[in-house]
Structure formats: structure tokens, C-alpha cells
């Protein structure tokens, strides 16, 4: 119940633990957003849509939005001040439109084995950490998945990343069939 969730969360916070709330659908997400914990994990092999929302996390290393399988749609979402990545997509379909991914210390967007349609969005000022620099920076296009690979009318600026590969703004290793336009 909601009362039990609030009581468990209060006890965990009282003894100094971070709380990760796992949700499986949009109804559970709406309930989780009423709690104090900024850490929400989505475990859904279906589809999840987040619209007109703000996702702000504590400075832990958790990713703000992480999908593995299924479909995640972000529309008019602000993801900022997160200790991990803003968005991590691994083997899922990711749709992002009219959204801002800003100031996430682990980097902006990391795409691996995923299809994506990212449009009209901002990926800015990601990758700054107190202990160094993020390996991702702005956007990392890893090995592509099947389906749409589109990145159109986006602004990627002010991101910092550092690894042997020198990731920073947009990283597209190898010859990937990505459609980019502005």
C-alpha cells in the first residue's frame, strides 16, 4: 500500500540509506513520484511514457532513466543533476522529444543495442564529476539495435567526457547507420 511504502521509505532514510523505488507501469510510477526518494527504477518489458515531468536525483551514481527491453518515451521531460547518466538505453526502443538532459555527472545519453528516435531536444553540460570526468560526455552511439536510428534537430553542447576514446560531445565509434540532421 502507499502507507507501507511511505513507512518503509521513512525508516530507510532515517537509518541513512538511499531508497530505490522499483515500478512496473505508469500507475506505479505516479505513486512512486509521491514519495521523497528521487531514485526510481523502471522494470518494464512493455512500454512506459513520461510526459511533462522533471527527473532530478541525488548525487548518487544511479542513472536517471535506464531501459533494458521494451519502449520508453520521454516527451517534455527535464532530466538534470543526476549522479549517473541522464539516459541509458540497452536493448530497448527509446523515443525522446522536446526534452532536456542537463548537468548529469555520468553523462547525457548512452545508447547500446537500442533503436532510438531523439528529436528537438537538448543534451547540455553533462559529464562533470567531482572525482574526474565522465566517460560518456554528451551522447554515445554504441552498437546499434534494429529499427529506427534517428537523431534530428537536437542541440548537444558543453558536455565533457574523457576516456581513451576521447568521448565528449557526440561519440559515434565505427560506421553506424545513424540519421543526423539539423
C-alpha positions as CSV (number, residue, x, y, z in Angstrom):
1,X,0.0,0.0,0.0
2,X,1.0,3.6,-0.3
3,X,1.1,3.9,3.5
4,X,3.5,0.9,3.8
5,X,5.7,2.4,1.1
6,X,6.0,5.8,2.9
7,X,6.7,4.0,6.2
8,X,9.5,1.8,4.7
9,X,11.0,4.8,2.9
10,X,10.9,6.9,6.1
11,X,12.7,4.1,8.1
12,X,15.4,3.6,5.4
13,X,16.1,7.4,5.2
14,X,16.2,7.6,9.0
15,X,19.0,5.0,9.2
16,X,20.9,6.7,6.3
17,X,20.0,4.5,3.4
18,X,19.2,5.6,-0.2
19,X,15.9,4.3,-1.4
20,X,15.4,2.9,-4.9
21,X,11.7,2.5,-5.7
22,X,11.0,0.0,-8.5
23,X,8.0,0.5,-10.7
24,X,6.5,-1.7,-13.4
25,X,3.9,0.5,-15.0
26,X,2.6,4.1,-15.3
27,X,0.2,3.7,-12.3
28,X,3.1,2.6,-10.0
29,X,5.3,5.4,-11.4
30,X,2.6,8.0,-10.4
31,X,2.5,6.5,-6.9
32,X,6.3,6.4,-6.6
33,X,6.6,10.1,-7.6
34,X,4.6,11.0,-4.5
35,X,7.4,9.6,-2.3
36,X,10.5,11.5,-1.2
37,X,13.0,9.2,-2.9
38,X,14.4,10.6,-6.1
39,X,15.6,7.1,-7.2
40,X,13.1,5.3,-9.3
41,X,13.9,2.2,-11.3
42,X,11.7,1.1,-14.2
43,X,11.3,-2.7,-14.6
44,X,9.0,-3.0,-17.6
45,X,9.4,-5.0,-20.7
46,X,6.4,-3.2,-22.2
47,X,6.0,0.5,-22.8
48,X,6.4,3.5,-20.5
49,X,5.7,7.1,-21.3
50,X,6.9,10.0,-19.2
51,X,5.4,13.4,-20.2
52,X,5.8,16.9,-18.8
53,X,8.0,15.7,-15.9
54,X,11.1,16.6,-14.0
55,X,13.6,13.8,-13.1
56,X,16.1,15.1,-10.5
57,X,18.2,12.7,-8.5
58,X,20.5,12.9,-5.5
59,X,24.2,12.9,-6.3
60,X,24.5,9.1,-6.2
61,X,25.7,7.1,-9.2
62,X,22.3,6.0,-10.3
63,X,21.1,6.6,-13.9
64,X,18.0,8.8,-14.1
65,X,16.3,6.8,-16.8
66,X,17.5,3.3,-17.6
67,X,15.7,1.0,-20.0
68,X,16.5,-2.6,-20.9
69,X,13.9,-4.1,-23.2
70,X,10.6,-2.6,-24.0
71,X,9.9,1.0,-25.1
72,X,10.5,4.3,-23.1
73,X,9.1,7.6,-24.4
74,X,10.2,10.9,-22.9
75,X,8.2,13.9,-24.0
76,X,8.8,17.4,-22.5
77,X,11.0,15.9,-19.7
78,X,13.8,17.6,-17.9
79,X,16.4,15.2,-16.6
80,X,19.1,17.0,-14.5
81,X,21.5,17.0,-11.7
82,X,21.8,13.2,-11.6
83,X,24.9,11.4,-10.3
84,X,24.8,8.8,-13.1
85,X,23.8,9.0,-16.7
86,X,20.8,11.1,-17.7
87,X,19.5,8.2,-20.0
88,X,20.9,4.7,-20.5
89,X,19.3,2.6,-23.2
90,X,20.4,-1.0,-23.5
91,X,18.4,-3.2,-25.9
92,X,15.3,-1.1,-25.9
93,X,13.4,1.4,-28.0
94,X,14.0,5.0,-26.8
95,X,11.9,8.0,-28.0
96,X,12.9,11.4,-26.8
97,X,11.2,14.6,-27.9
98,X,11.2,18.2,-26.7
99,X,13.3,17.2,-23.6
100,X,16.4,18.5,-21.8
101,X,19.1,16.3,-20.4
102,X,21.3,18.6,-18.4
103,X,24.1,18.5,-15.8
104,X,24.2,14.7,-15.2
105,X,27.6,13.8,-13.9
106,X,27.7,10.4,-15.5
107,X,27.0,11.8,-19.0
108,X,23.9,12.6,-21.1
109,X,22.7,9.7,-23.2
110,X,24.3,6.3,-23.7
111,X,22.8,4.1,-26.4
112,X,23.7,0.4,-26.7
113,X,21.9,-2.2,-28.9
114,X,18.9,0.1,-29.0
115,X,16.7,1.8,-31.6
116,X,16.1,5.4,-31.0
117,X,14.2,8.5,-32.2
118,X,15.6,11.5,-30.5
119,X,14.3,14.9,-31.7
120,X,14.0,18.5,-30.8
121,X,15.9,18.1,-27.5
122,X,18.9,19.5,-25.6
123,X,21.8,17.5,-24.2
124,X,24.0,20.0,-22.4
125,X,26.6,20.4,-19.7
126,X,26.8,16.7,-18.9
127,X,29.8,14.7,-17.7
128,X,31.2,17.0,-15.0
129,X,32.1,14.9,-11.9
130,X,33.8,15.9,-8.7
131,X,36.1,12.9,-8.9
132,X,37.0,13.4,-12.6
133,X,35.3,13.4,-15.9
134,X,32.6,11.1,-17.2
135,X,33.4,8.5,-19.9
136,X,30.3,9.4,-21.9
137,X,30.0,13.2,-22.0
138,X,27.1,14.2,-24.3
139,X,25.8,11.3,-26.5
140,X,27.4,8.0,-27.1
141,X,26.1,6.0,-30.0
142,X,27.2,2.4,-29.2
143,X,26.5,-0.7,-31.2
144,X,23.1,0.0,-32.8
145,X,19.9,-2.1,-32.4
146,X,17.4,-2.9,-35.1
147,X,14.9,-0.3,-36.1
148,X,15.0,3.5,-36.2
149,X,18.3,5.2,-35.6
150,X,17.4,8.9,-35.7
151,X,18.9,11.9,-34.0
152,X,17.4,15.1,-35.5
153,X,17.1,18.8,-34.5
154,X,18.9,18.4,-31.2
155,X,21.5,20.7,-29.5
156,X,24.5,19.0,-27.9
157,X,26.8,21.5,-26.2
158,X,29.1,22.0,-23.2
159,X,29.5,18.2,-22.4
160,X,32.7,16.9,-21.0
161,X,34.0,13.3,-21.3
162,X,37.3,11.6,-21.1
163,X,38.5,8.1,-21.9
164,X,41.0,6.5,-24.2
165,X,38.4,7.1,-26.9
166,X,38.2,10.8,-26.0
167,X,34.4,10.9,-25.7
168,X,32.9,14.3,-25.2
169,X,30.1,15.7,-27.4
170,X,28.8,13.2,-29.8
171,X,30.6,9.8,-30.0
172,X,29.8,7.6,-32.9
173,X,32.5,4.8,-33.0
174,X,32.8,3.0,-36.2
175,X,30.5,3.3,-39.2
176,X,27.0,3.4,-37.7
177,X,23.9,4.0,-39.8
178,X,22.6,6.9,-37.8
179,X,20.5,9.6,-39.4
180,X,21.5,13.0,-38.1
181,X,20.1,16.3,-39.3
182,X,19.5,19.9,-38.0
